[in-house]
Structure formats: C-alpha cells, structure tokens
Amino acid sequence: MAFNTIKAPHILLPKEGVDMHAWSTIACDQFTSQLDYWEDVEKIVGDKVSTLRMMFPEAYLGKVDEEKFIADTNKNIERYLKDNTLVDQGECFILVDRSTPVVKRRLGLIISIDLDDYTYEKGVKSLIRASEATIVERIPPRLKIRKDAAVELPHILFLFDDKERSIIEKLYEKRNSFKKVYDFDLMKNGGHITGYKITDTKPIIKQFEDLLNKNNNGLLFIVGDGNHSLATAKAHWDKIKVSLSEKEKENHPARYALVEALNIYDEGLIFEPIHRVVFNPKDDFVPGLIKVLNGENKTYLYSSSFGKKEISIPKVGPEAYKAVQTYIDSYLKSHPETSVDYIHDEDQTIEVAKNNPNSVALIMPALTKGDIFDYIAKDEVLPRKAFSMGHAVEKRYYLESKRIK
C-alpha cells in the first residue's frame, strides 16, 4: 500500500521586498484576553501587507462584525493572490530554524499531510491523532472562517518520535546546501526565524515512512498544538469531499493541511506543566483529591489556609493528569460554586492562590517526552491542559500559506 500521508505542498511565501517583520504575526488563538497586544500589532503592520489581514484574531470575537470581518479577510487573501504578494514556491518543504527568548534553537519542517489519515475520535486508529481531547463545539465558529478562504495559514505543530534524530537534525546539518527563503526577527519578542527551501522531498517522505515502520505502534504524528484548527480543516474537507469523484479527491488542495512537524526529542522543544488553582472548594475537596491520587511520585498543594502540603501522585505523567482532571471535573459538577483556572508558571500559580484565600493550588508534574507517544498509541488522549509547548511568544507565527481551493 502506497504511503501518501505526507505530501510536498505548493508553499506560498510573500514576494521579495515585503517587510517580513510586519508580515509574520502570532497565531490567532494567542493573547485572546489582551487586546493591547493586538493593538500593538496593528501599529507595527499599519498599511503593510501582513498575515494579520489574512486571519481572524480570536481576541476580536464578539467585539467586531464577524461576518464583515471574515468577508474583508477573504478579500485581502484574494488581493494578495491576484497582485502576486503571495508567490508559489513550487512543491517543497521548508526547514525552519526558530529561536525564542527562551530557547536557542527549535527545528521544524513545513510539510502537508493527508487529512484522511487524521482523526480526533477516540477508538479510531489513524496515523495522525490528537494529543488532547477535542472540544467539538469549538469547530463550527472556525469552520465559518475557513469555508470561503482561498488559502490556509498554519499554526499547527505536529510531533513525531525520532529519538535517534535522523530526519530534521540531519537536514539541518546540510542547511547551507538549501536555498534560504527567509531570515528575520519576529515581532513582539517572538525571536528569530530562518527558513530553507527543500525541493528534493521524496527521500524525506521515505524516511518518515521508515520511522513509522520502525516505531511499529501505528502512530506517525500527534498534534502538539493547533488541534482544533486541524479538526476544523478535517471538518472542512469532509464537507467538500462528499460531492467529489474519487479522481477529484486524490489531489484536491483542501485534502492536505499545512503543518510544521517537530521531533519530540528536539532540545528546543520544552514541555511545560500546566498547574491548577481551584476556587471556592469545600472542606471535602482536598481529602477527596488525596484519596484518588495514590502514586509513587510526590507533588504538593498550596493554600493560604494550610500552606504547602505534600501529596502522592501517579508516576506516569499522563495518568497523573488524567486522575487530577477526572477528579476536578467530577467535583465541579457537584459543586457549582467551585471553579478552576489553568496556569503555566509555578510561582504565578502560588501567587494566585495567595491572592485568593479560599483556593487550592495543585502543582502538576512536567510530562516526559517518552510518555506521550506510548500513551496515545494505546488509544488514549491526554486530558485538556496537560502540557504547553512553551510560552505564548514561542507559539507558531503565521508565515507560509497554501491554497485550499
């Protein structure tokens, strides 16, 4: 059976002379509560061509005329295509070298993948799977934005399991033999990014096929970031393909989604834990939590009422998150006055608990990279908010694009 999961896309990049610093903007789902961030982006972009004009920042949801905003966005995309602001680079991959304020180097590879080989449904085996539970209610609003768009901008990050660092790292060693297609500082403290165009893609695709066979768990990629965007792309393709012939389905541009693939063992890829603060719990919350969290590892709770309390937690990271989230979800259902927030930084988590006397902070462990693929290969998904791949400014910036119609 032919291996068609990965395809060399026709990548679109801005034409020569475009101000790349203004062109490339953070993904739409970042800084959603910080309108001042997006106001700064508006000032930086001004009248220049930019991916800002090709997407809908989620910070604007409920604050603008959404139908008009989407229509204007699609007009901008059509204009960029018509006036050759967007230039087809031909079939290729792009090797991405990204630095951030936190990490010196994170390597990725821009590819396109067959959406028919992806599912977020539990119990359905596929080569590409969601890492976290997908909230289907989040798909329709995103689908509204995508359905009439001529191109897609990816902020989806895929992870693959290459402990021997045999694919991307080897390409990076040969980077000077590839054409450099961009090299610039990202706006708003996003670090620096360099891209190298790779036209000889078949050997790389074969390496991914070999990796799949070697790992022998039926799993090629998991979605590390942008899960709901990929689920939206899947829903969009599923709607389109019902009216297509088998021949038309083969190479329809909406069938393939543009993503950045990263080796989970990349040293620049840091998995940060996401901690929990529970507000207004009753006296039974902590005893009940301790009862369900037997395990070999230790972590701690913090509350201004009892200070720091060490507790046991399951040794395997995904199991720890599952146990914690199952308990919290169940508790919230029976205690409507109780709520939870998810916080990335440990010190900030403790600070929130200190500032809210009737609250309990639960410090979560960092997931180990080896745990994640093993867990998902067993047909599991991580509970929501199990890990973060870096801080907001380290998320993917929009840069490359691809036609979807």
Secondary structure, 3 states (H helix, E strand, C coil): CCCCCEECCEEEEECCCCCHHHHCEECCCCCCCCHHHHHHHHHHHCCCCCHHHHCCCHHHCCCCCHHHHHHHHHHHHHHHHHCCCEEEEEECEEEEEEECCCCCCEEEEEEEEEHHHEECCCCCCCCEEECECCCHHHHHHHHHHHCCCCEECCCCEEEECCCCCCCHHHHHHCHHHCEEEEEEECCCCCCEEEEEEECCCHHHHHHHHHHHHHHCCCCCEEEEECHHHHHHHHHHHHHHHCCCCHHHHHCCHHHEEEEEEEECCCCCCCEECCEEEEECCCCCHHHHHHHHCCCCEEEEEEECCCEEEEEEECCCHHHHHHHHHHHHHHHHHHCCCCEEEEECCHHHHHHHHHHCCCEEEECCCCCCHHHHHHHHHCCCCECCCCCEECCHHHCCEECCEEECC
